Amino acid sequence: MNQPLELFIAIYTDEDVSRELANELHERGFRAQSAIEAGLLGADDDVQLDYAIANQMTILTYNRQHFMPLATRYASEGKHHFGIVISTKQFSDVRFGELLRLTLRLLNSLSAEEMIDRVVYLQEFEQPT
């Protein structure tokens, strides 16, 4: 964590999240990468998180069951990360637009610095109806 941070959160999507999200974010000028692009399909969750850390990226996942304990373990060991975003919904290709909108709201709401060692739920960025 010695390198200067970018202003905007860089997103790394694990293998459960559509690789199209990283493509769409990249097209909009954000730094984003999917597990497929990183060559990490099938890698353990701690490997995924370590990759995100090494690349100063916030990981976006649907896998609350594994990433909440990882976040707790990293905190107890004094290990830092660049943020974990958990979606409680899995978005199909039909609902991809909703996933993209929520992610863009996240990117426009929090800076990379604000995401350090933080876990947030993507659904926090839903607009009330």
C-alpha positions in Angstrom: 0.0 0.0 0.0 3.0 2.3 -0.5 2.1 3.3 -4.1 -0.2 6.4 -4.6 -3.8 5.5 -5.0 -6.0 6.3 -7.9 -9.0 8.5 -7.3 -11.5 6.0 -8.5 -11.9 2.5 -7.3 -10.5 -0.1 -9.7 -12.8 -3.1 -9.9 -11.7 -6.7 -10.0 -14.6 -9.1 -10.6 -14.4 -12.7 -9.4 -15.4 -15.5 -11.7 -19.1 -15.5 -10.6 -19.6 -11.9 -11.8 -20.2 -11.4 -15.5 -17.0 -10.6 -17.3 -19.0 -8.0 -19.3 -19.0 -5.8 -16.2 -15.3 -5.3 -16.4 -15.5 -4.6 -20.1 -18.3 -2.0 -19.7 -16.5 -0.2 -16.9 -13.3 -0.2 -18.9 -15.2 1.4 -21.8 -16.4 4.1 -19.5 -12.8 4.9 -18.5 -12.5 3.0 -15.2 -9.8 0.5 -14.5 -11.5 -2.9 -14.3 -10.5 -6.5 -14.8 -12.3 -9.9 -14.6 -11.0 -13.1 -13.1 -11.1 -14.5 -16.7 -8.8 -11.7 -17.9 -6.5 -12.3 -15.0 -6.3 -16.1 -15.8 -7.7 -16.9 -12.3 -10.7 -19.1 -13.1 -11.1 -21.7 -10.4 -8.5 -20.0 -8.1 -9.3 -20.0 -4.4 -10.9 -16.9 -2.9 -7.8 -15.9 -1.0 -5.8 -16.1 -4.2 -8.5 -13.9 -5.9 -8.3 -11.3 -3.0 -4.5 -11.4 -3.0 -4.5 -10.7 -6.8 -6.8 -7.7 -6.2 -4.5 -6.5 -3.5 -1.4 -6.8 -5.6 -3.1 -4.7 -8.3 -4.7 -2.2 -5.9 -8.2 -3.2 -6.9 -11.5 -3.7 -5.0 -13.0 -7.1 -5.5 -16.6 -7.4 -6.5 -18.2 -10.8 -5.7 -21.5 -12.6 -5.0 -19.7 -14.9 -2.5 -20.5 -13.4 0.9 -20.1 -16.8 2.5 -16.3 -16.9 1.8 -15.4 -13.2 1.5 -16.8 -12.0 4.9 -14.6 -14.5 6.8 -11.7 -13.6 4.6 -12.1 -9.9 5.4 -12.3 -10.7 9.1 -9.2 -12.9 8.9 -7.2 -10.2 7.0 -8.2 -7.6 9.6 -7.2 -9.9 12.5 -3.8 -10.6 10.8 -3.2 -6.9 10.1 -3.4 -7.5 6.3 -4.8 -4.7 4.3 -7.0 -4.8 1.1 -8.4 -2.3 -1.3 -12.0 -3.2 -0.5 -14.5 -5.9 -0.9 -17.9 -5.3 -2.6 -20.5 -8.0 -2.0 -23.7 -8.3 -4.0 -26.5 -10.1 -2.2 -28.2 -10.6 -5.6 -26.7 -12.6 -8.5 -27.5 -10.7 -11.7 -28.3 -12.7 -14.9 -27.5 -11.3 -18.3 -31.1 -10.1 -18.5 -30.5 -7.9 -15.4 -27.0 -6.9 -16.4 -28.0 -3.2 -16.7 -29.0 -3.2 -13.0 -25.6 -4.6 -12.0 -23.8 -1.9 -14.1 -25.9 0.9 -12.7 -25.3 -0.1 -9.1 -21.5 -0.5 -9.8 -21.4 2.9 -11.4 -23.2 4.5 -8.4 -20.6 2.8 -6.1 -17.7 4.2 -8.3 -19.3 7.7 -8.1 -19.9 7.5 -4.4 -16.7 6.2 -2.8 -13.0 6.9 -3.6 -10.3 4.3 -3.7 -9.0 5.6 -0.4 -12.4 5.3 1.2 -12.6 1.6 0.2 -9.3 0.6 1.9 -10.1 -2.3 4.3 -13.8 -1.8 3.8 -16.6 -4.2 3.0 -19.7 -2.8 1.4 -22.8 -4.3 -0.1 -23.6 -3.3 -3.6 -27.3 -3.0 -2.7 -26.4 0.0 -0.6 -26.3 1.9 -3.9 -29.9 1.1 -4.9 -32.0 4.2 -5.3 -35.1 4.2 -3.1 -38.4 3.9 -5.0 
